[in-house]
Amino acid sequence: MTQDILRYTTRDHILNAMIAHLAVTKGDWVVFKKDLERFQDMCADFNSSTSRFVLEKLANAEHEHDSEAFTAACQEFNRLSSSGMQDWQVSILLEEKRKMEDSVLL
């Protein structure tokens, strides 16, 4: 593998890990933001990626309990991949939005 391939796949893995992280932390945006910062420190290319900006938008929308901003961030996330979001990602994001709307999030 070349460095370029590794760099791009690392960003994808971080993105997937952070989406899965939403389900595990049960909407704890503080932990989510801290782990996002940790990944930024581990992968310099991730800092300037669109993926990081979308994840930050998701975290901020969750923190603010802003379901419209969360939906917009999800739509932006869907555009990151040419094939759209995977089923497991959609499931996690829909569950987070439901919790947000039901005021179950921390």
C-alpha positions as CSV (number, residue, x, y, z in Angstrom):
1,M,0.0,0.0,0.0
2,T,1.1,3.5,-0.6
3,Q,1.0,6.3,1.9
4,D,-1.9,8.0,0.1
5,I,-4.1,4.9,0.3
6,L,-3.3,4.5,4.0
7,R,-4.0,8.1,4.7
8,Y,-7.5,8.0,3.0
9,T,-8.5,4.8,4.6
10,T,-7.4,6.0,8.0
11,R,-9.8,8.9,7.7
12,D,-12.6,6.5,6.7
13,H,-11.9,4.3,9.7
14,I,-11.9,7.3,12.1
15,L,-15.2,8.4,10.6
16,N,-16.8,5.0,11.1
17,A,-15.4,4.7,14.6
18,M,-16.9,8.0,15.6
19,I,-20.3,7.1,14.2
20,A,-20.2,3.8,16.1
21,H,-19.0,5.8,19.1
22,L,-22.3,7.7,19.2
23,A,-24.2,4.4,19.8
24,V,-21.7,3.3,22.5
25,T,-21.7,6.6,24.5
26,K,-25.4,6.9,24.3
27,G,-25.3,10.5,23.2
28,D,-22.6,11.7,25.6
29,W,-21.3,14.6,23.5
30,V,-18.5,15.5,25.9
31,V,-16.9,12.1,25.5
32,F,-17.6,12.2,21.8
33,K,-15.8,15.6,21.5
34,K,-12.8,14.4,23.6
35,D,-12.4,11.3,21.5
36,L,-12.7,13.4,18.3
37,E,-9.9,15.6,19.5
38,R,-7.8,12.4,20.3
39,F,-8.2,11.2,16.8
40,Q,-7.2,14.6,15.5
41,D,-4.0,14.3,17.4
42,M,-3.4,10.8,16.0
43,C,-4.0,11.6,12.3
44,A,-2.9,15.0,11.0
45,D,-4.7,14.5,7.7
46,F,-8.0,14.0,9.6
47,N,-7.8,17.6,11.0
48,S,-8.4,19.2,7.6
49,S,-10.8,16.6,6.3
50,T,-14.5,17.1,5.6
51,S,-15.2,14.1,7.8
52,R,-13.9,15.9,10.8
53,F,-16.0,19.0,10.1
54,V,-19.1,16.8,9.7
55,L,-18.4,15.0,12.9
56,E,-18.0,18.3,14.7
57,K,-21.3,19.5,13.3
58,L,-23.0,16.3,14.6
59,A,-21.5,16.7,18.0
60,N,-22.5,20.4,18.2
61,A,-26.0,19.7,17.0
62,E,-26.3,17.0,19.7
63,H,-25.0,19.3,22.3
64,E,-27.4,22.0,21.4
65,H,-30.3,19.5,20.9
66,D,-30.8,21.0,17.4
67,S,-32.4,18.3,15.4
68,E,-32.4,20.5,12.2
69,A,-28.7,21.0,12.4
70,F,-28.2,17.3,13.2
71,T,-30.3,16.4,10.1
72,A,-28.2,18.8,7.9
73,A,-25.0,17.3,9.2
74,C,-26.3,13.8,8.5
75,Q,-27.2,14.9,4.9
76,E,-23.7,16.3,4.5
77,F,-22.3,13.0,5.9
78,N,-24.3,11.1,3.4
79,R,-22.7,13.1,0.6
80,L,-19.2,12.1,1.7
81,S,-19.5,8.7,0.1
82,S,-20.5,8.1,-3.5
83,S,-22.7,5.2,-2.4
84,G,-24.2,7.1,0.6
85,M,-24.3,6.0,4.2
86,Q,-24.3,2.4,5.1
87,D,-27.3,0.9,6.9
88,W,-25.6,0.6,10.3
89,Q,-24.6,4.3,10.1
90,V,-28.2,5.4,9.2
91,S,-29.5,3.3,12.1
92,I,-27.2,4.9,14.6
93,L,-27.8,8.4,13.4
94,L,-31.6,7.9,13.4
95,E,-31.5,6.6,16.9
96,E,-29.4,9.6,18.0
97,K,-31.9,11.9,16.4
98,R,-34.8,10.2,18.1
99,K,-33.1,10.5,21.5
100,M,-32.4,14.2,20.8
101,E,-36.0,14.8,19.9
102,D,-37.2,12.9,23.0
103,S,-34.7,14.8,25.2
104,V,-33.0,11.6,26.3
105,L,-29.5,12.9,25.5
106,L,-27.2,14.2,28.2
